[in-house]
Amino acid sequence: MPSAAGPPWRFELTRDGDGTVLRQWARMGPGPSGLTVAIERWPDKEERIVEGRLREWRAGMQRNLDAVRERLG
């Protein structure tokens, strides 16, 4: 697995009336990762591999947002 730093993750806060909108985002790539290794090994399963990784990202992002909401709520 490559030793380079992982993808960037960001939180953006924007005022919205009396509250705040919290937006979280991340970017895959552009460098190689464990995902690259898996796709190279199983190129016929690329779509399934990427879909699975995106599901993991969404779930992780949702856990982050839920934790922020719980602590601030």
N, C-alpha and C positions, 0 to 999 in steps of 0.2 A: 504494500500500500504506500502511496506517495507520502512524503513527509511534509509537504507544503501546507500552509495554513488552510483552514477550511473556508467555506463560502461566507460572505458577509451577511450578517443579520442586523436589522435595524428596528428601532421603535421610533415612531413619530407621534408627537402629542400636538393636538390642535384644539384651541378653544372653540367651544360650541355652546353659545348662550351661557347658562350657569354651569355647564359641565365641560368635559374634555373628551375628545375623541382620541382613542389610542389605536394606532395602526402599526402592525408589525409586518415586516417583509424580509425576504431573504432571496438570494440569487444563487442558483446552482452554477458551478463552473467559474471560469472557463477552463480551469486546469483539470488534470486527471484526478480520479478519486476511486474509492472502492467500487462505485457504480461503473466506472469505466472498465475496471478489471472484470467485473461480472458480465458486462455486455460483450467484451472481447472474448470471453470464455463461452458465452451462450448467445451469439448474435441473433439466433432465431427467436429468442425470448426477450429482445430489447424492449418492446412495448410493455410487456408484463413487468419487467424489472423496473423501468422508469415509473410506471403507474404505482407500483408498490412503494417506491421511494417517496413519491409525492404524497401518498397516503400517510407515510410516517411523518413527513414534514408538517402536513396539515394537522395531524394529531398532536405533534409537539408544540406547534404554534398555538393551538387551542388550549392546551394545558398551561402554557405561559400566560395567555390572556385570562383564563379562568383563575389562575393564582393571583394575578394583579387585581382582578375584580374582587376576589375574596378578601384580600388584604385591605383594599380601599373601600369596599362596600360597607 
